[in-house]
């Protein structure tokens, strides 16, 4: 039991680091980077003719932050999935740590990651099938 | 049997130590999981910008190596593999840009993007 608790605690701390890094990147982008970097199309899509595994990720994050969950799901399903798993895990553990012992912190399961990889693969194959097979662009 | 009693041979009475191996936790530790997450990000973002592949790939490899020190797990190995693939993607992109960079820039400018 002790070893299992340590894993969730490690992940919570790593999750806080991820959150901090994410906030730093967003602030940095909005304040400085946006006006400095070039606007360019997706090089992968332009030169290789297929969508990359992350196609739609940025649009999905944008949609999620504006409250459009279904749109985010369509742009790239990994983003709302990861947000739900990450959010649920971090919030449940934060509440538990803050003293609300009724809320039990989520346990980590390996399938969280296997499903994530599966989502990336299926999304990649499906969208490219639509593009190459039927000419349907996203 | 008499000899065993005289020699105080204790080896026959020591129980077989089979439990030591099973006590090891079958769960991946936090660093290994983080390395897999970073490795996946390195692949996904490395397609977009080569330096993401390079930076995240290196971070993922470091995390995987540190995580695997305490014990092997599938996730640690997968994290290492994904990070290496992300790193390779970044390197391939940089090589492609070096070879086709000028032609690509020209094509993009014709499409209407200014640099």
gemmi code that builds the backbone of each chain (N, CA, C; Angstrom):
import gemmi

chains = {
    "A": [
        ("UNK", (0.842, -1.198, 0.000), (0.000, 0.000, 0.000), (0.874, 1.244, 0.000)),
        ("UNK", (1.980, 1.199, 0.742), (2.809, 2.398, 0.843), (3.398, 2.719, -0.525)),
        ("UNK", (3.845, 1.683, -1.245), (4.471, 1.929, -2.548), (3.464, 2.551, -3.490)),
        ("UNK", (2.197, 2.104, -3.458), (1.219, 2.662, -4.389), (0.978, 4.116, -4.093)),
        ("UNK", (0.958, 4.493, -2.828), (0.720, 5.881, -2.496), (1.867, 6.729, -3.022)),
        ("UNK", (3.069, 6.273, -2.936), (4.203, 7.049, -3.402), (4.085, 7.370, -4.879)),
        ("UNK", (3.582, 6.420, -5.678), (3.459, 6.657, -7.115), (2.518, 7.809, -7.388)),
        ("UNK", (1.336, 7.804, -6.738), (0.370, 8.881, -6.977), (0.937, 10.226, -6.523)),
        ("UNK", (1.680, 10.209, -5.422), (2.289, 11.458, -4.953), (3.312, 11.973, -5.948)),
        ("UNK", (4.149, 11.042, -6.488), (5.135, 11.437, -7.512), (4.437, 12.077, -8.689)),
        ("UNK", (3.359, 11.408, -9.145), (2.654, 11.904, -10.326), (2.020, 13.256, -10.058)),
        ("UNK", (1.515, 13.463, -8.851), (0.914, 14.758, -8.527), (1.975, 15.857, -8.624)),
        ("UNK", (3.149, 15.591, -8.060), (4.229, 16.586, -8.117), (4.649, 16.847, -9.550)),
        ("UNK", (4.794, 15.772, -10.343), (5.155, 15.945, -11.751), (4.065, 16.723, -12.473)),
        ("UNK", (2.803, 16.461, -12.113), (1.682, 17.177, -12.707), (1.741, 18.665, -12.417)),
        ("UNK", (2.168, 19.024, -11.211), (2.307, 20.438, -10.866), (3.396, 21.083, -11.708)),
        ("UNK", (4.481, 20.349, -11.932), (5.566, 20.869, -12.776), (5.046, 21.112, -14.190)),
        ("UNK", (4.280, 20.132, -14.732), (3.713, 20.291, -16.069), (2.830, 21.537, -16.141)),
        ("UNK", (2.014, 21.748, -15.098), (1.109, 22.893, -15.071), (1.905, 24.193, -15.111)),
        ("UNK", (2.954, 24.244, -14.308), (3.794, 25.432, -14.249), (4.429, 25.711, -15.615)),
        ("UNK", (4.988, 24.668, -16.218), (5.625, 24.832, -17.527), (4.602, 25.307, -18.560)),
        ("UNK", (3.387, 24.729, -18.519), (2.338, 25.111, -19.458), (1.994, 26.583, -19.308)),
        ("UNK", (1.822, 27.029, -18.058), (1.483, 28.431, -17.822), (2.598, 29.350, -18.328)),
        ("UNK", (3.848, 28.978, -18.049), (4.986, 29.786, -18.513), (4.969, 29.899, -20.035)),
        ("UNK", (4.725, 28.762, -20.714), (4.725, 28.787, -22.182), (3.609, 29.670, -22.710)),
        ("UNK", (2.397, 29.556, -22.131), (1.266, 30.351, -22.607), (1.535, 31.841, -22.409)),
        ("UNK", (2.021, 32.201, -21.228), (2.302, 33.619, -20.937), (3.387, 34.143, -21.880)),
        ("UNK", (4.428, 33.346, -22.043), (5.538, 33.731, -22.912), (5.063, 33.918, -24.353)),
        ("UNK", (4.201, 32.981, -24.798), (3.690, 33.059, -26.167), (2.848, 34.306, -26.368)),
        ("UNK", (1.907, 34.536, -25.454), (0.985, 35.660, -25.633), (1.681, 37.005, -25.519)),
        ("UNK", (2.735, 37.071, -24.708), (3.369, 38.367, -24.503), (4.430, 38.660, -25.555)),
        ("UNK", (5.285, 37.695, -25.856), (6.439, 37.979, -26.724), (6.421, 37.186, -28.024)),
        ("UNK", (6.278, 35.872, -27.873), (6.493, 34.980, -29.012), (5.573, 35.256, -30.187)),
        ("UNK", (4.305, 35.579, -29.867), (3.308, 35.728, -30.915), (3.736, 36.736, -31.969)),
        ("UNK", (4.340, 37.833, -31.524), (4.693, 38.888, -32.474), (6.025, 38.618, -33.153)),
        ("UNK", (6.724, 37.584, -32.677), (8.074, 37.353, -33.192), (8.127, 36.211, -34.205)),
        ("UNK", (7.353, 35.141, -33.952), (7.490, 33.976, -34.844), (6.642, 34.142, -36.109)),
        ("UNK", (7.117, 33.496, -37.150), (6.440, 33.602, -38.440), (5.117, 32.873, -38.407)),
        ("UNK", (4.186, 33.368, -39.226), (2.978, 32.599, -39.477), (3.290, 31.704, -40.660)),
        ("UNK", (3.169, 30.420, -40.446), (3.417, 29.516, -41.559), (2.450, 28.357, -41.479)),
        ("UNK", (2.205, 27.705, -42.624), (1.307, 26.552, -42.590), (2.025, 25.360, -41.987)),
        ("UNK", (1.290, 24.290, -41.783), (1.904, 23.081, -41.258), (2.832, 22.511, -42.334)),
        ("UNK", (4.107, 22.479, -42.027), (5.078, 22.019, -43.021), (4.894, 20.547, -43.332)),
        ("UNK", (4.536, 19.777, -42.330), (4.329, 18.344, -42.497), (3.222, 18.109, -43.520)),
        ("UNK", (2.118, 18.832, -43.343), (0.980, 18.646, -44.230), (1.267, 19.173, -45.627)),
        ("UNK", (1.946, 20.321, -45.705), (2.212, 20.935, -47.003), (3.161, 20.083, -47.834)),
        ("UNK", (4.220, 19.589, -47.211), (5.251, 18.916, -48.002), (5.101, 17.408, -48.073)),
        ("UNK", (4.435, 16.795, -47.092), (4.299, 15.346, -47.140), (2.912, 14.897, -47.573)),
        ("UNK", (1.979, 15.841, -47.582), (0.650, 15.509, -48.091), (-0.252, 14.743, -47.150)),
        ("UNK", (0.210, 14.487, -45.929), (-0.653, 13.818, -44.949), (-0.644, 14.616, -43.656)),
        ("UNK", (-1.645, 14.344, -42.807), (-1.694, 15.018, -41.518), (-0.724, 14.360, -40.554)),
        ("UNK", (-0.087, 15.164, -39.703), (0.803, 14.597, -38.701), (-0.037, 14.067, -37.535)),
        ("UNK", (0.550, 13.256, -36.648), (-0.240, 12.685, -35.552), (-0.830, 13.740, -34.619)),
        ("UNK", (-0.286, 14.938, -34.634), (-0.792, 15.971, -33.729), (-1.688, 16.981, -34.408)),
        ("UNK", (-2.108, 16.684, -35.651), (-2.872, 17.663, -36.411), (-4.133, 18.081, -35.673)),
        ("UNK", (-4.281, 19.374, -35.494), (-5.481, 19.878, -34.841), (-5.308, 20.082, -33.360)),
        ("UNK", (-4.129, 19.769, -32.840), (-3.917, 19.856, -31.402), (-4.076, 21.265, -30.857)),
        ("UNK", (-3.459, 22.225, -31.553), (-3.545, 23.603, -31.070), (-4.976, 24.116, -31.129)),
        ("UNK", (-5.679, 23.806, -32.228), (-7.077, 24.216, -32.347), (-7.916, 23.572, -31.256)),
        ("UNK", (-7.576, 22.320, -30.926), (-8.330, 21.619, -29.892), (-8.140, 22.279, -28.532)),
        ("UNK", (-6.898, 22.650, -28.224), (-6.629, 23.313, -26.941), (-7.370, 24.641, -26.880)),
        ("UNK", (-7.335, 25.385, -28.000), (-8.033, 26.662, -28.061), (-9.531, 26.479, -27.839)),
        ("UNK", (-10.120, 25.479, -28.525), (-11.554, 25.226, -28.387), (-11.896, 24.839, -26.958)),
        ("UNK", (-11.037, 24.007, -26.346), (-11.291, 23.547, -24.980), (-11.308, 24.724, -24.011)),
        ("UNK", (-10.365, 25.661, -24.197), (-10.304, 26.797, -23.288), (-11.440, 27.786, -23.516)),
        ("UNK", (-12.104, 27.673, -24.685), (-13.264, 28.524, -24.913), (-14.555, 27.784, -24.619)),
        ("UNK", (-14.430, 26.582, -24.091), (-15.605, 25.850, -23.646), (-16.265, 24.965, -24.680)),
        ("UNK", (-15.659, 24.837, -25.872), (-16.276, 24.012, -26.908), (-15.696, 22.607, -26.870)),
        ("UNK", (-16.291, 21.762, -26.033), (-15.738, 20.432, -25.809), (-15.853, 19.546, -27.050)),
        ("UNK", (-17.011, 19.593, -27.698), (-17.240, 18.718, -28.857), (-16.319, 19.112, -30.007)),
        ("UNK", (-16.145, 20.428, -30.178), (-15.230, 20.893, -31.221), (-13.821, 20.394, -30.955)),
        ("UNK", (-13.433, 20.504, -29.674), (-12.093, 20.061, -29.292), (-11.947, 18.570, -29.583)),
        ("UNK", (-13.008, 17.817, -29.312), (-12.989, 16.381, -29.562), (-12.778, 16.086, -31.043)),
        ("UNK", (-13.387, 16.896, -31.890), (-13.270, 16.680, -33.333), (-11.874, 17.083, -33.844)),
        ("UNK", (-11.388, 18.242, -33.382), (-10.078, 18.695, -33.848), (-8.987, 17.689, -33.499)),
        ("UNK", (-8.945, 17.269, -32.241), (-8.011, 16.213, -31.847), (-8.499, 15.608, -30.537)),
        ("UNK", (-9.005, 14.361, -30.585), (-9.617, 13.764, -29.397), (-8.666, 13.579, -28.221)),
        ("UNK", (-7.363, 13.534, -28.486), (-6.431, 13.337, -27.387), (-6.480, 14.499, -26.401)),
        ("UNK", (-6.723, 15.717, -26.909), (-6.662, 16.899, -26.038), (-7.743, 16.872, -24.954)),
        ("UNK", (-9.038, 16.724, -25.304), (-10.023, 16.646, -24.217), (-9.849, 15.408, -23.339)),
        ("UNK", (-9.395, 14.293, -23.931), (-9.157, 13.090, -23.132), (-8.076, 13.357, -22.091)),
        ("UNK", (-6.946, 13.902, -22.553), (-5.840, 14.183, -21.632), (-6.266, 15.205, -20.580)),
        ("UNK", (-7.065, 16.198, -21.010), (-7.514, 17.217, -20.071), (-8.377, 16.597, -18.977)),
        ("UNK", (-9.246, 15.651, -19.374), (-10.126, 15.009, -18.381), (-9.323, 14.164, -17.399)),
        ("UNK", (-8.401, 13.363, -17.928), (-7.619, 12.492, -17.055), (-6.732, 13.340, -16.138)),
        ("UNK", (-6.030, 14.301, -16.743), (-5.132, 15.154, -15.968), (-5.924, 15.953, -14.939)),
        ("UNK", (-7.019, 16.593, -15.416), (-7.837, 17.412, -14.518), (-8.409, 16.600, -13.371)),
        ("UNK", (-8.997, 15.447, -13.697), (-9.589, 14.610, -12.677), (-8.573, 14.156, -11.648)),
        ("UNK", (-7.426, 13.702, -12.144), (-6.375, 13.223, -11.256), (-5.882, 14.339, -10.338)),
        ("UNK", (-5.515, 15.481, -10.956), (-4.912, 16.562, -10.166), (-5.916, 17.155, -9.180)),
        ("UNK", (-7.168, 17.373, -9.645), (-8.149, 18.002, -8.758), (-8.500, 17.084, -7.593)),
        ("UNK", (-8.674, 15.787, -7.885), (-9.024, 14.874, -6.794), (-7.900, 14.790, -5.766)),
        ("UNK", (-6.665, 14.742, -6.234), (-5.549, 14.677, -5.283), (-5.340, 15.992, -4.550)),
        ("UNK", (-5.578, 17.116, -5.252), (-5.405, 18.416, -4.597), (-6.444, 18.571, -3.480)),
        ("UNK", (-7.699, 18.191, -3.778), (-8.744, 18.297, -2.758), (-8.424, 17.410, -1.564)),
        ("UNK", (-7.945, 16.202, -1.857), (-7.604, 15.283, -0.783), (-6.486, 15.838, 0.079)),
        ("UNK", (-5.472, 16.418, -0.586), (-4.334, 16.966, 0.151), (-4.722, 18.187, 0.955)),
        ("UNK", (-5.701, 18.970, 0.413), (-6.092, 20.190, 1.110), (-6.935, 19.896, 2.345)),
        ("UNK", (-7.342, 18.640, 2.498), (-8.042, 18.291, 3.721), (-9.429, 17.708, 3.524)),
        ("UNK", (-9.970, 17.813, 2.300), (-11.302, 17.253, 2.054), (-11.138, 15.759, 1.840)),
        ("UNK", (-11.079, 15.025, 2.963), (-10.720, 13.616, 2.879), (-11.803, 12.757, 2.233)),
        ("UNK", (-13.012, 13.319, 2.077), (-14.078, 12.537, 1.444), (-13.730, 12.229, 0.002)),
        ("UNK", (-13.024, 13.193, -0.635), (-12.630, 13.005, -2.032), (-11.359, 12.172, -2.071)),
        ("UNK", (-11.451, 10.987, -2.689), (-10.266, 10.127, -2.776), (-9.506, 10.434, -4.050)),
        ("UNK", (-8.210, 10.580, -3.939), (-7.401, 10.846, -5.124), (-7.461, 9.682, -6.093)),
        ("UNK", (-7.556, 9.986, -7.388), (-7.611, 8.936, -8.406), (-6.329, 8.122, -8.367)),
        ("UNK", (-6.501, 6.837, -8.645), (-5.328, 5.981, -8.760), (-4.809, 6.054, -10.178)),
        ("UNK", (-3.511, 5.851, -10.339), (-2.984, 5.822, -11.695), (-3.138, 4.419, -12.256)),
        ("UNK", (-3.594, 4.339, -13.483), (-3.690, 3.045, -14.159), (-2.909, 3.120, -15.449)),
        ("UNK", (-2.255, 2.026, -15.799), (-1.465, 2.019, -17.030), (-2.334, 2.244, -18.258)),
        ("UNK", (-3.620, 1.848, -18.174), (-4.447, 1.991, -19.368), (-4.663, 3.448, -19.759)),
        ("UNK", (-4.489, 4.392, -18.820), (-4.582, 5.816, -19.187), (-3.679, 6.103, -20.383)),
        ("UNK", (-2.444, 5.561, -20.303), (-1.457, 5.839, -21.349), (-1.703, 5.005, -22.598)),
        ("UNK", (-2.105, 3.721, -22.406), (-2.338, 2.882, -23.577), (-3.494, 3.435, -24.412)),
        ("UNK", (-4.547, 3.913, -23.727), (-5.677, 4.505, -24.447), (-5.223, 5.768, -25.183)),
        ("UNK", (-4.357, 6.560, -24.553), (-3.853, 7.781, -25.198), (-3.147, 7.438, -26.500)),
        ("UNK", (-2.271, 6.437, -26.452), (-1.550, 6.047, -27.668), (-2.531, 5.539, -28.722)),
        ("UNK", (-3.538, 4.772, -28.265), (-4.552, 4.271, -29.184), (-5.314, 5.396, -29.857)),
        ("UNK", (-5.676, 6.421, -29.070), (-6.397, 7.570, -29.628), (-5.561, 8.269, -30.688)),
        ("UNK", (-4.267, 8.481, -30.387), (-3.390, 9.140, -31.362), (-3.352, 8.333, -32.656)),
        ("UNK", (-3.181, 7.010, -32.513), (-3.056, 6.158, -33.696), (-4.345, 6.148, -34.526)),
        ("UNK", (-5.485, 5.946, -33.866), (-6.755, 5.873, -34.585), (-7.079, 7.204, -35.264)),
        ("UNK", (-6.858, 8.302, -34.533), (-7.118, 9.639, -35.090), (-6.245, 9.884, -36.326)),
        ("UNK", (-4.962, 9.511, -36.220), (-4.018, 9.696, -37.315), (-4.461, 8.912, -38.552)),
        ("UNK", (-4.791, 7.628, -38.336), (-5.160, 6.770, -39.470), (-6.477, 7.225, -40.091)),
        ("UNK", (-7.474, 7.484, -39.246), (-8.803, 7.851, -39.735), (-8.770, 9.133, -40.550)),
        ("UNK", (-8.130, 10.184, -40.007), (-8.134, 11.471, -40.703), (-7.360, 11.398, -42.015)),
        ("UNK", (-6.291, 10.622, -42.029), (-5.524, 10.510, -43.269), (-6.240, 9.635, -44.296)),
        ("UNK", (-6.999, 8.637, -43.802), (-7.824, 7.835, -44.704), (-8.837, 8.715, -45.409)),
        ("UNK", (-9.474, 9.606, -44.621), (-10.452, 10.511, -45.204), (-9.804, 11.440, -46.226)),
        ("UNK", (-8.555, 11.857, -45.903), (-7.884, 12.806, -46.801), (-7.426, 12.113, -48.077)),
        ("UNK", (-6.760, 10.971, -47.909), (-6.178, 10.291, -49.081), (-7.244, 9.531, -49.852)),
        ("UNK", (-8.158, 8.891, -49.132), (-9.156, 8.070, -49.806), (-10.288, 8.868, -50.413)),
        ("UNK", (-10.757, 9.910, -49.688), (-11.952, 10.617, -50.160), (-11.715, 12.090, -50.413)),
        ("UNK", (-10.514, 12.554, -50.199), (-10.221, 13.961, -50.453), (-10.861, 14.905, -49.458)),
        ("UNK", (-11.314, 14.368, -48.312), (-11.946, 15.227, -47.308), (-10.853, 15.838, -46.439)),
        ("UNK", (-10.732, 17.175, -46.490), (-9.718, 17.860, -45.697), (-10.331, 18.347, -44.387)),
        ("UNK", (-9.482, 18.449, -43.360), (-9.989, 18.908, -42.058), (-9.915, 20.418, -41.972)),
    ],
    "B": [
        ("UNK", (23.025, -38.535, 8.969), (22.170, -37.691, 9.816), (22.942, -37.227, 11.036)),
        ("UNK", (23.811, -38.166, 11.611), (24.619, -37.771, 12.759), (25.562, -36.639, 12.392)),
        ("UNK", (26.154, -36.766, 11.144), (27.122, -35.746, 10.717), (26.445, -34.385, 10.654)),
        ("UNK", (25.180, -34.371, 10.168), (24.502, -33.074, 10.037), (24.362, -32.420, 11.393)),
        ("UNK", (24.006, -33.204, 12.435), (23.818, -32.611, 13.751), (25.130, -32.089, 14.306)),
        ("UNK", (26.260, -32.833, 14.071), (27.549, -32.404, 14.602), (28.034, -31.143, 13.926)),
        ("UNK", (27.826, -31.063, 12.594), (28.360, -29.927, 11.854), (27.495, -28.681, 12.011)),
        ("UNK", (26.341, -28.845, 12.623), (25.440, -27.691, 12.746), (25.175, -27.069, 11.364)),
        ("UNK", (24.884, -27.971, 10.435), (24.654, -27.507, 9.066), (23.284, -26.840, 8.996)),
        ("UNK", (23.278, -25.545, 8.853), (22.007, -24.826, 8.897), (21.356, -24.650, 7.540)),
        ("UNK", (22.111, -24.966, 6.487), (21.560, -24.683, 5.159), (20.296, -25.472, 4.875)),
        ("UNK", (20.196, -26.679, 5.428), (19.024, -27.510, 5.147), (17.764, -26.932, 5.768)),
        ("UNK", (17.881, -26.083, 6.798), (16.710, -25.592, 7.512), (16.285, -24.190, 7.079)),
        ("UNK", (17.089, -23.610, 6.226), (16.744, -22.253, 5.775), (15.672, -22.357, 4.696)),
        ("UNK", (14.566, -21.691, 4.870), (13.503, -21.793, 3.858), (13.926, -21.130, 2.547)),
        ("UNK", (13.386, -21.621, 1.474), (13.707, -21.130, 0.146), (13.267, -19.671, 0.009)),
        ("UNK", (14.173, -18.815, -0.369), (13.847, -17.388, -0.447), (13.211, -17.053, -1.787)),
        ("UNK", (11.944, -17.394, -1.933), (11.292, -17.066, -3.221), (10.569, -15.738, -3.171)),
        ("UNK", (10.322, -15.231, -1.983), (9.480, -14.028, -1.891), (10.209, -12.749, -2.262)),
        ("UNK", (11.520, -12.760, -2.264), (12.273, -11.520, -2.529), (11.921, -10.933, -3.892)),
        ("UNK", (11.884, -11.778, -4.921), (11.605, -11.276, -6.274), (10.183, -10.741, -6.357)),
        ("UNK", (9.215, -11.422, -5.707), (7.815, -11.010, -5.851), (7.531, -9.705, -5.135)),
        ("UNK", (8.351, -9.328, -4.160), (8.074, -8.112, -3.402), (8.226, -6.865, -4.255)),
        ("UNK", (8.967, -6.942, -5.324), (9.204, -5.771, -6.181), (7.892, -5.278, -6.743)),
        ("UNK", (7.686, -3.980, -6.688), (6.442, -3.415, -7.176), (6.340, -3.585, -8.685)),
        ("UNK", (5.182, -3.992, -9.140), (4.987, -4.197, -10.560), (4.555, -2.925, -11.255)),
        ("UNK", (4.469, -1.848, -10.497), (4.010, -0.592, -11.081), (5.199, 0.238, -11.528)),
        ("UNK", (4.951, 0.985, -12.586), (5.998, 1.885, -13.070), (6.116, 3.058, -12.103)),
        ("UNK", (7.316, 3.626, -11.988), (7.414, 4.773, -11.104), (7.135, 6.065, -11.877)),
        ("UNK", (6.995, 7.152, -11.156), (6.565, 8.418, -11.738), (7.434, 8.902, -12.874)),
        ("UNK", (8.755, 8.722, -12.743), (9.668, 9.203, -13.780), (9.457, 8.455, -15.090)),
        ("UNK", (9.199, 7.163, -15.009), (8.987, 6.383, -16.227), (7.720, 6.852, -16.938)),
        ("UNK", (6.676, 7.118, -16.149), (5.430, 7.588, -16.750), (5.632, 8.959, -17.384)),
        ("UNK", (6.362, 9.820, -16.665), (6.631, 11.147, -17.219), (7.429, 11.034, -18.509)),
        ("UNK", (8.365, 10.079, -18.561), (9.176, 9.941, -19.772), (8.307, 9.507, -20.954)),
        ("UNK", (7.298, 8.662, -20.698), (6.411, 8.244, -21.785), (5.571, 9.418, -22.270)),
        ("UNK", (5.069, 10.219, -21.327), (4.264, 11.374, -21.709), (5.108, 12.354, -22.526)),
        ("UNK", (6.303, 12.635, -22.045), (7.193, 13.556, -22.762), (7.587, 12.966, -24.114)),
        ("UNK", (7.795, 11.646, -24.160), (8.142, 10.985, -25.422), (7.028, 11.096, -26.442)),
        ("UNK", (5.774, 10.903, -25.993), (4.633, 11.050, -26.898), (4.558, 12.484, -27.405)),
        ("UNK", (4.761, 13.458, -26.492), (4.747, 14.863, -26.908), (5.874, 15.136, -27.902)),
        ("UNK", (7.030, 14.487, -27.699), (8.158, 14.706, -28.616), (7.793, 14.240, -30.024)),
        ("UNK", (7.089, 13.120, -30.135), (6.696, 12.629, -31.463), (5.647, 13.548, -32.063)),
        ("UNK", (4.622, 13.860, -31.280), (3.507, 14.641, -31.809), (3.944, 16.065, -32.163)),
        ("UNK", (4.702, 16.700, -31.281), (5.119, 18.075, -31.542), (6.348, 18.150, -32.433)),
        ("UNK", (7.117, 17.064, -32.481), (8.316, 17.062, -33.309), (7.992, 17.133, -34.780)),
        ("UNK", (6.784, 16.688, -35.151), (6.361, 16.813, -36.548), (6.152, 18.273, -36.902)),
        ("UNK", (5.782, 19.069, -35.889), (5.425, 20.456, -36.140), (6.678, 21.332, -36.199)),
        ("UNK", (7.547, 21.147, -35.220), (8.760, 21.961, -35.149), (9.897, 21.063, -34.676)),
        ("UNK", (10.952, 21.011, -35.456), (12.022, 20.048, -35.194), (12.599, 20.177, -33.791)),
        ("UNK", (12.704, 21.417, -33.296), (13.361, 21.609, -32.008), (12.546, 21.049, -30.846)),
        ("UNK", (11.201, 20.966, -31.030), (10.393, 20.288, -30.012), (10.822, 18.839, -29.913)),
        ("UNK", (11.013, 18.218, -31.091), (11.437, 16.825, -31.102), (12.780, 16.655, -30.410)),
        ("UNK", (13.691, 17.568, -30.693), (15.021, 17.472, -30.108), (14.971, 17.671, -28.592)),
        ("UNK", (14.368, 18.792, -28.170), (14.386, 19.140, -26.749), (13.580, 18.126, -25.930)),
        ("UNK", (12.342, 17.876, -26.368), (11.502, 16.938, -25.613), (12.072, 15.523, -25.673)),
        ("UNK", (12.674, 15.180, -26.818), (13.279, 13.859, -26.933), (14.397, 13.672, -25.920)),
        ("UNK", (15.240, 14.694, -25.801), (16.354, 14.594, -24.854), (15.839, 14.538, -23.418)),
        ("UNK", (14.837, 15.398, -23.114), (14.264, 15.373, -21.762), (13.672, 13.999, -21.468)),
        ("UNK", (12.942, 13.463, -22.462), (12.312, 12.151, -22.282), (13.322, 11.047, -22.058)),
        ("UNK", (14.435, 11.101, -22.793), (15.463, 10.077, -22.631), (16.074, 10.162, -21.239)),
        ("UNK", (16.348, 11.389, -20.783), (16.929, 11.561, -19.443), (15.987, 11.022, -18.378)),
        ("UNK", (14.682, 11.380, -18.507), (13.697, 10.894, -17.538), (13.609, 9.368, -17.559)),
        ("UNK", (13.648, 8.793, -18.769), (13.526, 7.336, -18.882), (14.730, 6.644, -18.241)),
        ("UNK", (15.908, 7.180, -18.498), (17.116, 6.567, -17.935), (17.090, 6.652, -16.404)),
        ("UNK", (16.690, 7.827, -15.893), (16.613, 7.979, -14.442), (15.545, 7.057, -13.852)),
        ("UNK", (14.404, 6.964, -14.540), (13.319, 6.129, -14.031), (13.640, 4.654, -14.076)),
        ("UNK", (14.367, 4.229, -15.126), (14.669, 2.814, -15.282), (15.751, 2.328, -14.336)),
        ("UNK", (16.420, 3.251, -13.663), (17.500, 2.851, -12.755), (16.959, 2.001, -11.622)),
        ("UNK", (15.712, 2.304, -11.178), (15.177, 1.597, -10.017), (14.523, 0.281, -10.358)),
        ("UNK", (14.270, 0.042, -11.587), (13.616, -1.214, -11.939), (12.980, -1.107, -13.298)),
        ("UNK", (12.980, -2.206, -14.035), (12.437, -2.169, -15.395), (10.926, -2.303, -15.378)),
        ("UNK", (10.328, -1.638, -16.338), (8.890, -1.772, -16.556), (8.637, -1.424, -18.004)),
        ("UNK", (7.572, -2.015, -18.530), (7.239, -1.759, -19.942), (7.117, -0.298, -20.267)),
        ("UNK", (6.530, 0.451, -19.330), (6.292, 1.864, -19.602), (7.617, 2.629, -19.692)),
        ("UNK", (8.592, 2.235, -18.854), (9.894, 2.891, -18.921), (10.549, 2.668, -20.268)),
        ("UNK", (10.461, 1.435, -20.750), (11.025, 1.114, -22.061), (10.296, 1.874, -23.157)),
        ("UNK", (8.948, 1.891, -23.062), (8.165, 2.609, -24.072), (8.515, 4.092, -24.061)),
        ("UNK", (8.730, 4.644, -22.877), (9.099, 6.058, -22.771), (10.417, 6.332, -23.455)),
        ("UNK", (11.369, 5.423, -23.242), (12.682, 5.576, -23.879), (12.542, 5.505, -25.390)),
        ("UNK", (11.764, 4.528, -25.865), (11.589, 4.348, -27.318), (10.926, 5.572, -27.938)),
        ("UNK", (9.829, 6.033, -27.310), (9.113, 7.193, -27.864), (10.008, 8.427, -27.883)),
        ("UNK", (10.800, 8.615, -26.836), (11.679, 9.788, -26.786), (12.734, 9.705, -27.880)),
        ("UNK", (13.264, 8.503, -28.114), (14.277, 8.342, -29.163), (13.656, 8.596, -30.531)),
        ("UNK", (12.425, 8.086, -30.727), (11.736, 8.330, -32.002), (11.506, 9.828, -32.196)),
        ("UNK", (11.080, 10.514, -31.125), (10.875, 11.966, -31.204), (12.161, 12.693, -31.557)),
        ("UNK", (13.251, 12.276, -30.918), (14.557, 12.878, -31.192), (14.953, 12.642, -32.640)),
        ("UNK", (14.728, 11.395, -33.107), (15.077, 11.059, -34.493), (14.262, 11.891, -35.475)),
        ("UNK", (12.962, 12.061, -35.164), (12.089, 12.884, -36.009), (12.644, 14.298, -36.138)),
        ("UNK", (13.056, 14.862, -34.984), (13.611, 16.210, -34.988), (14.850, 16.294, -35.858)),
        ("UNK", (15.732, 15.295, -35.714), (16.973, 15.288, -36.490), (16.666, 15.153, -37.987)),
        ("UNK", (15.702, 14.263, -38.318), (15.339, 14.066, -39.733), (14.793, 15.356, -40.328)),
        ("UNK", (13.946, 16.041, -39.554), (13.384, 17.301, -40.030), (14.491, 18.322, -40.313)),
        ("UNK", (15.461, 18.400, -39.405), (16.546, 19.370, -39.581), (17.355, 19.034, -40.828)),
        ("UNK", (17.602, 17.735, -41.046), (18.343, 17.329, -42.246), (17.539, 17.670, -43.501)),
        ("UNK", (16.219, 17.366, -43.464), (15.365, 17.690, -44.611), (15.354, 19.189, -44.876)),
        ("UNK", (15.305, 19.975, -43.792), (15.287, 21.429, -43.964), (16.595, 21.918, -44.570)),
        ("UNK", (17.708, 21.295, -44.151), (18.996, 21.698, -44.704), (19.065, 21.394, -46.197)),
        ("UNK", (18.490, 20.250, -46.595), (18.561, 19.860, -48.007), (17.552, 20.642, -48.842)),
        ("UNK", (16.294, 20.676, -48.352), (15.231, 21.261, -49.176), (14.814, 22.655, -48.738)),
        ("UNK", (15.514, 23.198, -47.758), (15.092, 24.457, -47.163), (14.836, 25.572, -48.148)),
        ("UNK", (15.810, 25.819, -49.025), (15.681, 26.946, -49.953), (14.481, 26.757, -50.876)),
        ("UNK", (14.347, 25.558, -51.419), (13.222, 25.284, -52.332), (11.891, 25.401, -51.594)),
        ("UNK", (11.873, 24.941, -50.359), (10.644, 24.991, -49.581), (10.240, 26.435, -49.294)),
        ("UNK", (11.239, 27.264, -48.925), (10.937, 28.668, -48.642), (10.358, 29.339, -49.885)),
        ("UNK", (10.941, 29.009, -51.045), (10.456, 29.613, -52.284), (9.009, 29.207, -52.540)),
        ("UNK", (8.720, 27.911, -52.336), (7.367, 27.410, -52.567), (6.373, 28.090, -51.632)),
        ("UNK", (6.772, 28.276, -50.370), (5.871, 28.926, -49.423), (5.648, 30.385, -49.792)),
        ("UNK", (6.696, 31.045, -50.265), (6.544, 32.456, -50.649), (5.608, 32.584, -51.832)),
        ("UNK", (5.696, 31.611, -52.765), (4.775, 31.643, -53.896), (3.343, 31.428, -53.431)),
        ("UNK", (3.191, 30.654, -52.365), (1.853, 30.416, -51.842), (1.303, 31.641, -51.128)),
        ("UNK", (2.209, 32.586, -50.813), (1.708, 33.835, -50.244), (2.188, 34.136, -48.836)),
        ("UNK", (3.052, 33.295, -48.273), (3.531, 33.549, -46.923), (4.798, 34.397, -46.980)),
        ("UNK", (4.868, 35.426, -46.176), (6.052, 36.290, -46.195), (6.973, 35.923, -45.039)),
        ("UNK", (8.274, 36.095, -45.256), (9.217, 35.762, -44.189), (10.086, 36.950, -43.822)),
    ],
}
model = gemmi.Model(1)
for chain_id, residues in chains.items():
    chain = gemmi.Chain(chain_id)
    for i, (resn, *xyz) in enumerate(residues, 1):
        res = gemmi.Residue()
        res.name, res.seqid = resn, gemmi.SeqId(i, " ")
        for name, pos in zip(("N", "CA", "C"), xyz):
            atom = gemmi.Atom()
            atom.name, atom.element = name, gemmi.Element(name[0])
            atom.pos, atom.b_iso = gemmi.Position(*pos), 0.0
            res.add_atom(atom)
        chain.add_residue(res)
    model.add_chain(chain)
structure = gemmi.Structure()
structure.add_model(model)
structure.setup_entities()
